[in-house]
């Protein structure tokens, strides 16, 4: 699975944040952290779903787990969009939020 590719596409959707990461040369570290979080959350969801639905097809569980993990990451990234006043959160605050956020599973 190409977690970094998926995360890169999600980051590109948050254009202002993506540009800020690129300009400050923090895109690669952010990409790596988010990709690892996506992978970890995907694995966690697979385990949770496998236990909850032991008779389900493993490929179905894998797909559902990825959808759930992606939704969590998309929600976190969306929360980094410009605030009501049109300003982005500071890069340090955004990075702390992304790095410190873990799955609730």
C-alpha positions, 0 to 999 in steps of 0.5 A: 500500500502506498500510504505516502502517495495517498497522504500526499494527495490529501495534503495537496487538497489543503492547498494553503497548508500544502504550500506552507509545508513546501515553502518551509521545507516541512512537506517531507517530514509531515508526509512521513508522519502522516503516512505512518499514522495512516498505516498504523490506524489502518492496521488498528482498524483491521484488527478491530474489524476482524474481531468484530466481524470474524466471518467477514472476507479479509479483503472487505475488512481491509477496504473498510479499515482503510476507509475509516483510517482515511476518514480520520486523517481527512478530518484532521487535515480539514481541521487545519483549513483556514479559520473563520478569520481566514488565517491558517493555524501556525505551522508549529500548532498544526504540526503538533496537532498532526503528530500528537493525534492518534487513533481512538481505537 
